[in-house]
């Protein structure tokens, strides 16, 4: 098994000292790239001033282009895309790039993946949606993302739909609950759309909410694994509507009559603009998806005993969500066009608290799916996936991006090793992005990664340029989305002159070093 020569390890250390030093290599951002900012910035900076914390500076263009591609599409920019963005002098080029990324298929794929983690879209145990339902459910979610469906309408459909799980995709929300008792359903609804752990509520509060889901029934058909999800609107035993004395989580009792679907009453209460649970949950989740931590942290633990780090910021996001007509892209624009999001990942001081109060951009390792897609894109290779599903036979096209996989049961050893969530509970904590020694060894020495790297003719990737420096520049643009510094070019030149393999393998070894660098492996 091939291992790094000592010189290549030196190259990795010298060329990319770590994510904490990334931005210094690219220099300060040009005046044309300084964000105009959004309403987010005033409340974040007010909080920082109150804590005597200085916000970080603005990130350079090369950092921004990589960051926003990864955060909005889960995909690395191509070298040509990075080069074009760096050369653009338009003062609004960052805002224009954000709008362009919204329209890309990778945007719909990536955000559908995030929602499918939350909604537990998985064929096998313990969710057991089965493949036909998974495909229908994922298609419905992805279409909603691509069309920018109103968030209140998206949730209302999930909570109130009835019909075949193969033909009415939103009913799979109820089928993806491991236990089908009303209390279990209520806990999942509270977690998903209120960010609350209802299992910790007083018993009467949970029972009151469960009344809205007491009539949900599941009926099998003659088609393999198909079920009809419906609600019994009249209890012949009691002569009352199921959940006739249901109680909302805020303590309001709701009198239901036979013929009314109790879920509709709950959904209408939930999505009201003045319901703090609903808007707080999604605004906090959206912020957490971009910053790695919620304004209320963790995003699945919203309660009075866990206050927000910046109440004014959370209130602003809630108001903007309602004002925009529950437009989630509006919230995304508000975040990614802000000076707060476009900060450097280098804090202005060593004082603790900057990250918790959003005084710098947080460094986080790439998600497992994003990382393997990035490796495959850089090396021009594909990945094989497998599933424990015995029937029907599952075939995944070799060119399918990992972020586009519909089914949480379809996996690979790489995804398992790098912390992809199992989609069993819908909790954010299921995803584990903490680096481990086993991950480092896999990236350094595994035949899996070595095969991808050595399969590529890197000079062809670099355009067969006769000038070795041009080839190295193209390599850096491809892997870390920036041009190399003069010191880094000199390091590669010296390695090519002195290594036993010579120039023939210099690009391959440089690529291997860069793929193992924090600059490639982390969001920064």
N, C-alpha and C positions, 0 to 999 in steps of 0.2 A: 504493500500500500504506500502510495506516494505521500511524503510529508513535506512541509515547508522547509526549504533550505534556510539556513540562518540569515542569509542576506534578504530573503523574501520577508521573513519576520521583521527584520529591520525596516524594510520598505513599508510594511503595514504600519509599524510604529511611527515612522517618520512621515509617511504620506498622509496618514489619517490618525492623528494622535488620540482621537476620541470625539464623541459627539459634543463634548463640552467645548471643543476648540474649533468646531466646524466653521462658524461664521467669520472668524478672524481671517481665514484664507481667502474669502471672497470679497473682503473689504466692506465698507459701509454702503448702505443703499443710496442710490442716486436721488437727488431732490425730486425728480419726476415720479419716483416710486414710493414716496412717503404717503401713507394712506390719509385720506381726508378724514377718516374716522366716522363713527356712527354714535348713536345715542348711548351705546354700551360704554363708551370710553369715559364719559363724564362720571358715571356712578362708580366704575372700577377705580378711577384715579382718586375720586373723593375718599373711597375706602382706604386706599393705599396711603394717602396723606394722613388720614386719621391714625394710621398705624405707624407713621413715620417710615414708610417704605418707599423706595424710589422704583418706578417702573423701568423695565429693561428698554434698551433702544430698539429701533426698527430693524427688522431682519433684512438682509440683502436679497436682491432679486432671485439669485440662484437658490437660496434657501426657501423663499416664498413659493417658487414654481413647483419645487418638489413637494413641499408641505401641502399645498392646496390640491395638487393632483392626488396625493395619497389620502388626504382627509375627505375629499369629495368623491373620488372615484375608486379609491383603493388600488390605484394603478400608478406605476412610475411613468413620468413623461418620457417620450422617446427623445433621443439626442437632438433630432431636428426640431422638435417642439421646444426644447430648452434653449437651443441656439436662437431660434426665432424670437422667443420671449426676451432673452437677454439683450438682443439687438434692438428691440422695440423701444422707442423713446416717447411713446404716447403717454401723457400724464395719467390717463385712466386705464392703463393696460392691465392692472391687477383686477379692477372691477370687470373689465371686458372678459378676462380669462375665466372668472367665476361664472359668468353667464354662459360662456361656451361649454364649460364643463357640465353644467346642468343638463345640457342637451345630448350628452354622450351616452351611449348604451352602457358604458361602465358605471356611470352614476346610478342608473336604475339597478344594475346588478349588485353594486356594493351596498346600497341602502336597503334593497330587498333582503340581502344577507343579514343585515343588522336587525331588520324587523322579524325575519324568520328565526333568528336566535331568540328574540323576545317572545315570539308566538309559538315556539317549540315545534317547528316544522320538521318532522322526523318520521320515517316509515316504521322503524323497528321499536323494540322494547326500550323504555317503558311507555312510550307515547302511542305507538302502534297506529299511526294514521294510514299506513300502507301506501305503496307507490302511486297508484292512480290519484288518490286524494292529495298526496304531497305535490304532484305536478300541477293539479288544478289550483291548490292553495297558493303555491309559489307564483304561478302565473298571475293570479289575482292580485297578490301583494305587489309584484313587480310592475304590473300595469298601473296600479294606483300610484306608485312612486313616479313612474315615467310620465303620467298624466297630471301629476301634482294634485291628486284628489284632496279635497278638504279633509282635514284631520278629524273633525267632528263627524262628518259623514262616513269616513273610514271606520271609526269606532262604532258608530250606530249600526252599520251593516254587520260587523262582527258580533255584536251583542243581540241583534234581533232577527237575524236570518233563520229560515227554516228550509228544509229540503234535503236532497241527496248530497252526501259529502263529495261525490264525484262531479256533480253538476251545479251545485250552489256552494262555491268554494268557501265563503266565510263561515259556514256551519262547522268547519273543521276547527274553529276556535274552541268549541265545546268538546269535540272529539279528542282534542289534544290535552285534555285534563286527565291526569292519571286515574283519579277516582271520580266517579260520576255522581256522588252525593251532592246535594245543594250546598253544603258547607264548603266542600272542596272546590266547587265551581266559584263560589263567592270569594274564596281566598285567592284564586287565580285572577279573577276580575280585578280585585283590589290591588294585587301586585302589579298587574300589567298596565292598568289605566289610572291608578291612584298612587302608585309607588309605595303602597302600604303593606305591611305584613299583618294581615287580618287575623292570622293565627295567634297573634299576641294581644288582640283586642279582648275586652270583656266578653264573656260568653253570649250574653244577650244581644250585644251589638252585632256579632257575627251571625247569630241565628236570625236576627231581624233582616239582615241583608240577604241571607240565604233564601228567605221566603220568596224573593223575586225569581229565583231559579228552581223552585220546588217542582214545577210542572214539566221540566225538560225531560223528554223521553227519546230513546234511541231504538229504532226499528230496523231489523235486518231485511234485506231483499234477496232475490235469487241470484243477483250478480255478486261475483267474488269480492268480498270485503266491503261491499257497499252498505251504507246505513242511511236511514232517513232520520234527521234530527227534527223534532217537532215539540210542541208544547200542548199538553192537555189543558184545555181552557175551562173544563168543568169537571169537578170532582164528584162523581156519582155517589160516593159514600157520604159526603158531607153536604152536598148541594151548594158548595161554595167554590169560588175560583181558587186554584192553588196559590198559596201565599196570600190569602185574603187579608191577613193582618201583617203584611210585610212592613218593615221599618227601615228607612234610609239610614246610612251611616251617621248622618248628622242628628239622628233621633226623631225625625219626622215620620209619623205613622201614615201609611198610605192604604186607604180602603179600596180594594179591587173588587170588581164584580165579575160574575161569569161571562165569558166571551171576550174578556180583555187579556192580552198577553202581558203578564207582569214584567217581562223583560223590557217592554217599551217604556213603561213608567220609570223604570230604573235608568234606562239609557237617556231619556229626556231630562231627568234630573242631573245625570252625570255631566252631560255636555253643555249645560247652561253656562253662559259667559261668566256668571258670578259664582260658579262653583270652584272654590280654590283648589280642591283636590285634583281636578282634571287638568287645568291649565298649569298648575305647579308641577305636576308629574312630567308632562311632556316638555315643558320649558327646561326643567332641570335635567331630563334625559338628554335633550339636544345639546345643552352646554357640556354635559359629561362626555358625550360622544366626540366633541371637538377638543376638550381639555383634559380628558383622562380622569376627571373627578367632577362631581356635581357641585353646584352651589350649596345644595344639601348633599352631604356625602355620608353614606353611599346612596345612589339614586333609588335603591329599592328599600329605603328605610326612612320614609317621610313620616314624621310624627312630631308632636309638640316637644318632646325631649331631645330632638336632634335639629336644632335651629339652623337656618341658612347662614353661610359665612358672610353673605352680602344681601340682606333682605331687599334693599332698594334695587339691586340688579335683577333679582328674581321677579320682583313686582313689575319692573320694566318689561321683561321678556313676556310675562303673562299678558300685560296690556297690549303689547305689539301683536301677540298671537291672535287675540280677540279682534283687534282693530283691523288686521289683515284678512279676516274671514277664515281663520284657522289654516293659514297658508304656511306650511312648514318651510318652504323655500325662503319665505320672507325672513323667518328666524335665522336660517342659514346665512343669508346675505348680511343680516345685521351682525352676525358673529364674524364671518370670515373677512368682511370688508372693514372691520374695526381695527384700530391701532392696537387694541388689546390682543387680538389674535395674531396680528402681524409683528408682535414683539420678537426680539431675539430670545433664544433659549438660554442665553447667558445672563443670569441675574445681575442687577447693578451692584449688589453687595452680598456679603456672606451671611447677612442676618437671616434667621429663619422666618418663614411665614410668607415669602414672596410667592411660592408655588401655590400654597393653599388659598391665597387671595388674588391669584392671577396677575402677579407682577412680572411674569415671564412666561414664555411658551414652555410647556412641560415636555421633557424628553421621555419618550415611551418606545418600547420595542414594537416593531411591526406585528400586526396580527398574523397568526399562522398562515391564513389563506392569502393575505397580501404578500407575505414574505416569499412563499413558494411561487406565487405568480410573478413576483419581481425577479426571482432567480431564473425562472423559465423565460421571461421576456428578455433578460440580458443575455442569456446563453442561446436563445433561439430553440429551446427544447420544449418538450411537453412532459406531463406527469400522468402516471397511472393511478387509478382509484379502484377501490373494491368496496363491496357491501356484504354484510352478513345476511341480507335478505335472500331467502332461498328461492322465492318465486314472486313475480316473473323475473326472468334473467335481466339483470341491470347492465346496460351498455352505456358507457360515457365516452363521447367522441374525444379524441386525443387533443383537439384544439380547444376544448372547453376550459375557460378560465375557472380557477378554484372559487373565486368570489361569485361565480354564476351557478354553482352547484345548488340544486334545489333542496336536496335531502341531507339532513344531518346524520343519517346512517351511512352515507357514502363517504368514505374516509381514506386515509393512507397512513403509513407509519410516520411520515413527516408531520402531518396534521396532529396526530396523537401526541407526538413528542413535543410539539411547539404550542400546546395548550388550547387547541380549538375547543370551543364549548360543546358538551354533549347534547345540549338542548333538552335537558330533562326537566328543568324547573323554570326557565325563562329569566333567571336572575343574572345580573351583570357579572357577579362574582364567579360564574361558571367559566368565563374566559380567563385563562391564566397566561399573562404575557411576561411573567417574571423569567429572566434568563437563567439557565441552569448549565452545569458543567457538561451534561450529556448533550445539550444543544450545541455548545461550543465545539465539542469533539466531533459531532456529526458534520458541522460546517467545515471543520478543518481537515478531517481525515476520512470521512465516509466514502465508500465507493459510489454512493448515490450522487453526492455533490461533485466528487472528482470526475465522474463520468460526464456530467453536464458541462463542466468547465473544459475538459480536454477534448470534448466533441466539437468545440467551436474553433474555427480558424479566425483568430482575433484580428489578424490583419485584414481579412475580408470584412469583418465588422467595422473596422476602422477605415474602410474604403480603399484598401490596397495602396495607401499613400506611400510614396517613396521616402518622404520625410518622416523619420521615426517619431519626431516630436508631434507631428500632426496625428499620427496613429494613437499616441498616448492621450492627446487632447480628446479625441473621439471616444476613447475608452472611458475617460473620466466623465464625459458628458453622458455616456450611456449608463454608467453604473451609479455615479453619485450626483449626477445632474449639475455639474459645474466644470469649469476649466481647471486644470492643475496649476499650482503655483510654480514659479521658476525653480524653487527648491525641490519640489516633487519631480519635475521633469529631470532635474540633474540627478536625483536618486535613481530614477529608472535608467538614465543613460549609463551611469556608473555600473549598475547591476548588469545591463546588457553587455558591457565591455568585460566584466570580470567573472561572470558566472560561467560554469562549465558548459551549460547549454548554449550560451551566447544569445545573440539577438533573436534567434529563431523561437525561443520560448520565453523571451522577456515579457511580451504582452500577456501570455497565458499566466505567468506567475504574478504579474501585476494585477490582473483581473482577479486571481484567487485571493490576493492580499486585500483588495478592495471589497470583495464580497464578504470577507470576514471582519471588515472594519465596523466600528460603531456607527460611522457616518452612513453606511448602507443599511445596517440592521435596525436602526432606530428612527423614529420620527423626531425631528428637531427643528 
